[in-house]
Amino acid sequence: MTTRDLEAIVDDLLVLPFPQEDERAGDRHSGPGYHVRVLRASQDFWDDGLDVVAAADEEMDVVFQALATVFTARWGEAETIDLWPYLQRALAQQPVIDLVDQQTPVEEDPVPEPINQLCMLSGRMLLWRRPEAGRWVALTVGQQDRELPIELLAAVGEASIP
């Protein structure tokens, strides 16, 4: 896919209605107030060495930078959002079971989607606010586990970024 093709996919996400419940459709995961789409994925790395992983990471970064340049030209400078605090918060909110199987209550609001998904895959994302659409657009590159593919992800959301 070309940069123009990827740009068109993100443009479609900007106008695609949000579903009332979580749903998956191909490379897209959507829910109330968000869409996340895998724009490109590398191979998996079950039997590959570090040189193969590094080459795939570099290739994904080139595509990420090209698309970010297009969006910056269209919408202005992106905000860099550090996702690590969201990951720490999400992990801290996991229920803790004590010895008598009682859950410790979680006092904070949960990390909203799609930030919750994205922080599990990446440490940062670029974000462009689209106030005329009532949405924001984010790009990130992430990997769920070192053996799994490296993915270029686009996210569109309507909730504020806490």
C-alpha positions as protocol buffer text, in pm:
chain_id: "A"
residue {
  index: 1
  type: MET
  ca { x: 0 y: 0 z: 0 }
}
residue {
  index: 2
  type: THR
  ca { x: 114 y: 351 z: -77 }
}
residue {
  index: 3
  type: THR
  ca { x: 114 y: 644 z: 164 }
}
residue {
  index: 4
  type: ARG
  ca { x: -187 y: 777 z: -25 }
}
residue {
  index: 5
  type: ASP
  ca { x: -373 y: 447 z: 33 }
}
residue {
  index: 6
  type: LEU
  ca { x: -296 y: 462 z: 406 }
}
residue {
  index: 7
  type: GLU
  ca { x: -405 y: 826 z: 420 }
}
residue {
  index: 8
  type: ALA
  ca { x: -738 y: 728 z: 259 }
}
residue {
  index: 9
  type: ILE
  ca { x: -792 y: 457 z: 520 }
}
residue {
  index: 10
  type: VAL
  ca { x: -744 y: 712 z: 800 }
}
residue {
  index: 11
  type: ASP
  ca { x: -976 y: 957 z: 624 }
}
residue {
  index: 12
  type: ASP
  ca { x: -1240 y: 683 z: 616 }
}
residue {
  index: 13
  type: LEU
  ca { x: -1194 y: 623 z: 989 }
}
residue {
  index: 14
  type: LEU
  ca { x: -1253 y: 993 z: 1055 }
}
residue {
  index: 15
  type: VAL
  ca { x: -1606 y: 971 z: 916 }
}
residue {
  index: 16
  type: LEU
  ca { x: -1691 y: 612 z: 1007 }
}
residue {
  index: 17
  type: PRO
  ca { x: -1964 y: 600 z: 1275 }
}
residue {
  index: 18
  type: PHE
  ca { x: -1861 y: 451 z: 1608 }
}
residue {
  index: 19
  type: PRO
  ca { x: -2044 y: 130 z: 1701 }
}
residue {
  index: 20
  type: GLN
  ca { x: -2243 y: 97 z: 2022 }
}
residue {
  index: 21
  type: GLU
  ca { x: -2046 y: -214 z: 2125 }
}
residue {
  index: 22
  type: ASP
  ca { x: -1696 y: -345 z: 2062 }
}
residue {
  index: 23
  type: GLU
  ca { x: -1654 y: -509 z: 1723 }
}
residue {
  index: 24
  type: ARG
  ca { x: -1380 y: -639 z: 1496 }
}
residue {
  index: 25
  type: ALA
  ca { x: -1384 y: -614 z: 1119 }
}
residue {
  index: 26
  type: GLY
  ca { x: -1064 y: -736 z: 951 }
}
residue {
  index: 27
  type: ASP
  ca { x: -776 y: -516 z: 1067 }
}
residue {
  index: 28
  type: ARG
  ca { x: -1010 y: -273 z: 1247 }
}
residue {
  index: 29
  type: HIS
  ca { x: -1120 y: -287 z: 1609 }
}
residue {
  index: 30
  type: SER
  ca { x: -1393 y: -39 z: 1701 }
}
residue {
  index: 31
  type: GLY
  ca { x: -1605 y: 44 z: 1999 }
}
residue {
  index: 32
  type: PRO
  ca { x: -1803 y: 328 z: 2150 }
}
residue {
  index: 33
  type: GLY
  ca { x: -1607 y: 641 z: 2062 }
}
residue {
  index: 34
  type: TYR
  ca { x: -1306 y: 487 z: 1888 }
}
residue {
  index: 35
  type: HIS
  ca { x: -1155 y: 295 z: 1597 }
}
residue {
  index: 36
  type: VAL
  ca { x: -811 y: 131 z: 1581 }
}
residue {
  index: 37
  type: ARG
  ca { x: -683 y: 4 z: 1248 }
}
residue {
  index: 38
  type: VAL
  ca { x: -367 y: -188 z: 1163 }
}
residue {
  index: 39
  type: LEU
  ca { x: -237 y: -6 z: 856 }
}
residue {
  index: 40
  type: ARG
  ca { x: 64 y: -230 z: 800 }
}
residue {
  index: 41
  type: ALA
  ca { x: 212 y: -532 z: 975 }
}
residue {
  index: 42
  type: SER
  ca { x: 550 y: -697 z: 940 }
}
residue {
  index: 43
  type: GLN
  ca { x: 605 y: -1070 z: 941 }
}
residue {
  index: 44
  type: ASP
  ca { x: 616 y: -1247 z: 1275 }
}
residue {
  index: 45
  type: PHE
  ca { x: 957 y: -1322 z: 1427 }
}
residue {
  index: 46
  type: TRP
  ca { x: 934 y: -1668 z: 1581 }
}
residue {
  index: 47
  type: ASP
  ca { x: 1257 y: -1798 z: 1428 }
}
residue {
  index: 48
  type: ASP
  ca { x: 1427 y: -1478 z: 1315 }
}
residue {
  index: 49
  type: GLY
  ca { x: 1736 y: -1306 z: 1445 }
}
residue {
  index: 50
  type: LEU
  ca { x: 1771 y: -950 z: 1566 }
}
residue {
  index: 51
  type: ASP
  ca { x: 1887 y: -827 z: 1225 }
}
residue {
  index: 52
  type: VAL
  ca { x: 1554 y: -927 z: 1068 }
}
residue {
  index: 53
  type: VAL
  ca { x: 1359 y: -757 z: 1348 }
}
residue {
  index: 54
  type: ALA
  ca { x: 1571 y: -441 z: 1319 }
}
residue {
  index: 55
  type: ALA
  ca { x: 1517 y: -426 z: 942 }
}
residue {
  index: 56
  type: ALA
  ca { x: 1140 y: -466 z: 984 }
}
residue {
  index: 57
  type: ASP
  ca { x: 1135 y: -199 z: 1256 }
}
residue {
  index: 58
  type: GLU
  ca { x: 1329 y: 40 z: 1033 }
}
residue {
  index: 59
  type: GLU
  ca { x: 1095 y: -25 z: 739 }
}
residue {
  index: 60
  type: MET
  ca { x: 789 y: 39 z: 958 }
}
residue {
  index: 61
  type: ASP
  ca { x: 943 y: 362 z: 1087 }
}
residue {
  index: 62
  type: VAL
  ca { x: 991 y: 486 z: 728 }
}
residue {
  index: 63
  type: VAL
  ca { x: 621 y: 429 z: 654 }
}
residue {
  index: 64
  type: PHE
  ca { x: 523 y: 588 z: 988 }
}
residue {
  index: 65
  type: GLN
  ca { x: 734 y: 898 z: 918 }
}
residue {
  index: 66
  type: ALA
  ca { x: 597 y: 934 z: 563 }
}
residue {
  index: 67
  type: LEU
  ca { x: 237 y: 920 z: 686 }
}
residue {
  index: 68
  type: ALA
  ca { x: 313 y: 1155 z: 977 }
}
residue {
  index: 69
  type: THR
  ca { x: 462 y: 1403 z: 730 }
}
residue {
  index: 70
  type: VAL
  ca { x: 144 y: 1393 z: 521 }
}
residue {
  index: 71
  type: PHE
  ca { x: -78 y: 1449 z: 826 }
}
residue {
  index: 72
  type: THR
  ca { x: 143 y: 1729 z: 956 }
}
residue {
  index: 73
  type: ALA
  ca { x: 120 y: 1905 z: 618 }
}
residue {
  index: 74
  type: ARG
  ca { x: -260 y: 1873 z: 630 }
}
residue {
  index: 75
  type: TRP
  ca { x: -333 y: 1938 z: 998 }
}
residue {
  index: 76
  type: GLY
  ca { x: -28 y: 2103 z: 1152 }
}
residue {
  index: 77
  type: GLU
  ca { x: 220 y: 1976 z: 1407 }
}
residue {
  index: 78
  type: ALA
  ca { x: 128 y: 1664 z: 1599 }
}
residue {
  index: 79
  type: GLU
  ca { x: 137 y: 1629 z: 1974 }
}
residue {
  index: 80
  type: THR
  ca { x: 361 y: 1351 z: 2101 }
}
residue {
  index: 81
  type: ILE
  ca { x: 170 y: 1156 z: 2364 }
}
residue {
  index: 82
  type: ASP
  ca { x: 372 y: 949 z: 2612 }
}
residue {
  index: 83
  type: LEU
  ca { x: 177 y: 624 z: 2659 }
}
residue {
  index: 84
  type: TRP
  ca { x: 384 y: 486 z: 2949 }
}
residue {
  index: 85
  type: PRO
  ca { x: 182 y: 662 z: 3222 }
}
residue {
  index: 86
  type: TYR
  ca { x: -134 y: 509 z: 3074 }
}
residue {
  index: 87
  type: LEU
  ca { x: 25 y: 164 z: 3078 }
}
residue {
  index: 88
  type: GLN
  ca { x: 129 y: 208 z: 3441 }
}
residue {
  index: 89
  type: ARG
  ca { x: -223 y: 321 z: 3529 }
}
residue {
  index: 90
  type: ALA
  ca { x: -384 y: 34 z: 3334 }
}
residue {
  index: 91
  type: LEU
  ca { x: -161 y: -223 z: 3503 }
}
residue {
  index: 92
  type: ALA
  ca { x: -226 y: -71 z: 3845 }
}
residue {
  index: 93
  type: GLN
  ca { x: -599 y: -104 z: 3781 }
}
residue {
  index: 94
  type: GLN
  ca { x: -582 y: -479 z: 3729 }
}
residue {
  index: 95
  type: PRO
  ca { x: -782 y: -643 z: 4007 }
}
residue {
  index: 96
  type: VAL
  ca { x: -565 y: -770 z: 4289 }
}
residue {
  index: 97
  type: ILE
  ca { x: -689 y: -1088 z: 4453 }
}
residue {
  index: 98
  type: ASP
  ca { x: -595 y: -1140 z: 4816 }
}
residue {
  index: 99
  type: LEU
  ca { x: -562 y: -1476 z: 4986 }
}
residue {
  index: 100
  type: VAL
  ca { x: -935 y: -1510 z: 5050 }
}
residue {
  index: 101
  type: ASP
  ca { x: -1029 y: -1426 z: 4689 }
}
residue {
  index: 102
  type: GLN
  ca { x: -1154 y: -1076 z: 4758 }
}
residue {
  index: 103
  type: GLN
  ca { x: -1086 y: -812 z: 4495 }
}
residue {
  index: 104
  type: THR
  ca { x: -931 y: -481 z: 4588 }
}
residue {
  index: 105
  type: PRO
  ca { x: -1155 y: -203 z: 4454 }
}
residue {
  index: 106
  type: VAL
  ca { x: -1018 y: 18 z: 4179 }
}
residue {
  index: 107
  type: GLU
  ca { x: -1066 y: 384 z: 4264 }
}
residue {
  index: 108
  type: GLU
  ca { x: -948 y: 551 z: 3942 }
}
residue {
  index: 109
  type: ASP
  ca { x: -1146 y: 563 z: 3621 }
}
residue {
  index: 110
  type: PRO
  ca { x: -1018 y: 304 z: 3375 }
}
residue {
  index: 111
  type: VAL
  ca { x: -787 y: 411 z: 3093 }
}
residue {
  index: 112
  type: PRO
  ca { x: -1024 y: 491 z: 2805 }
}
residue {
  index: 113
  type: GLU
  ca { x: -1018 y: 310 z: 2475 }
}
residue {
  index: 114
  type: PRO
  ca { x: -839 y: 321 z: 2242 }
}
residue {
  index: 115
  type: ILE
  ca { x: -559 y: 454 z: 2466 }
}
residue {
  index: 116
  type: ASN
  ca { x: -579 y: 135 z: 2672 }
}
residue {
  index: 117
  type: GLN
  ca { x: -512 y: -79 z: 2363 }
}
residue {
  index: 118
  type: LEU
  ca { x: -239 y: 146 z: 2229 }
}
residue {
  index: 119
  type: CYS
  ca { x: -43 y: 171 z: 2556 }
}
residue {
  index: 120
  type: MET
  ca { x: -19 y: -209 z: 2561 }
}
residue {
  index: 121
  type: LEU
  ca { x: 161 y: -198 z: 2224 }
}
residue {
  index: 122
  type: SER
  ca { x: 368 y: 120 z: 2218 }
}
residue {
  index: 123
  type: GLY
  ca { x: 536 y: 380 z: 2436 }
}
residue {
  index: 124
  type: ARG
  ca { x: 429 y: 688 z: 2239 }
}
residue {
  index: 125
  type: MET
  ca { x: 198 y: 809 z: 1968 }
}
residue {
  index: 126
  type: LEU
  ca { x: 158 y: 1115 z: 1750 }
}
residue {
  index: 127
  type: LEU
  ca { x: -180 y: 1285 z: 1780 }
}
residue {
  index: 128
  type: TRP
  ca { x: -359 y: 1539 z: 1562 }
}
residue {
  index: 129
  type: ARG
  ca { x: -675 y: 1698 z: 1697 }
}
residue {
  index: 130
  type: ARG
  ca { x: -955 y: 1739 z: 1444 }
}
residue {
  index: 131
  type: PRO
  ca { x: -1202 y: 1969 z: 1625 }
}
residue {
  index: 132
  type: GLU
  ca { x: -1420 y: 2020 z: 1316 }
}
residue {
  index: 133
  type: ALA
  ca { x: -1478 y: 1643 z: 1312 }
}
residue {
  index: 134
  type: GLY
  ca { x: -1508 y: 1615 z: 1690 }
}
residue {
  index: 135
  type: ARG
  ca { x: -1233 y: 1354 z: 1678 }
}
residue {
  index: 136
  type: TRP
  ca { x: -860 y: 1308 z: 1701 }
}
residue {
  index: 137
  type: VAL
  ca { x: -625 y: 1094 z: 1490 }
}
residue {
  index: 138
  type: ALA
  ca { x: -319 y: 912 z: 1624 }
}
residue {
  index: 139
  type: LEU
  ca { x: -40 y: 708 z: 1469 }
}
residue {
  index: 140
  type: THR
  ca { x: 189 y: 469 z: 1648 }
}
residue {
  index: 141
  type: VAL
  ca { x: 410 y: 171 z: 1583 }
}
residue {
  index: 142
  type: GLY
  ca { x: 382 y: -114 z: 1827 }
}
residue {
  index: 143
  type: GLN
  ca { x: 438 y: -479 z: 1892 }
}
residue {
  index: 144
  type: GLN
  ca { x: 245 y: -700 z: 2132 }
}
residue {
  index: 145
  type: ASP
  ca { x: 532 y: -941 z: 2194 }
}
residue {
  index: 146
  type: ARG
  ca { x: 880 y: -977 z: 2045 }
}
residue {
  index: 147
  type: GLU
  ca { x: 780 y: -1278 z: 1835 }
}
residue {
  index: 148
  type: LEU
  ca { x: 471 y: -1107 z: 1691 }
}
residue {
  index: 149
  type: PRO
  ca { x: 454 y: -864 z: 1398 }
}
residue {
  index: 150
  type: ILE
  ca { x: 546 y: -499 z: 1432 }
}
residue {
  index: 151
  type: GLU
  ca { x: 235 y: -297 z: 1345 }
}
residue {
  index: 152
  type: LEU
  ca { x: 168 y: 54 z: 1220 }
}
residue {
  index: 153
  type: LEU
  ca { x: -159 y: 157 z: 1384 }
}
residue {
  index: 154
  type: ALA
  ca { x: -398 y: 444 z: 1328 }
}
residue {
  index: 155
  type: ALA
  ca { x: -650 y: 534 z: 1594 }
}
residue {
  index: 156
  type: VAL
  ca { x: -944 y: 772 z: 1582 }
}
residue {
  index: 157
  type: GLY
  ca { x: -1126 y: 871 z: 1897 }
}
residue {
  index: 158
  type: GLU
  ca { x: -1371 y: 1123 z: 2032 }
}
residue {
  index: 159
  type: ALA
  ca { x: -1293 y: 1111 z: 2405 }
}
residue {
  index: 160
  type: SER
  ca { x: -1054 y: 1366 z: 2543 }
}
residue {
  index: 161
  type: ILE
  ca { x: -703 y: 1245 z: 2610 }
}
residue {
  index: 162
  type: PRO
  ca { x: -675 y: 1249 z: 2991 }
}
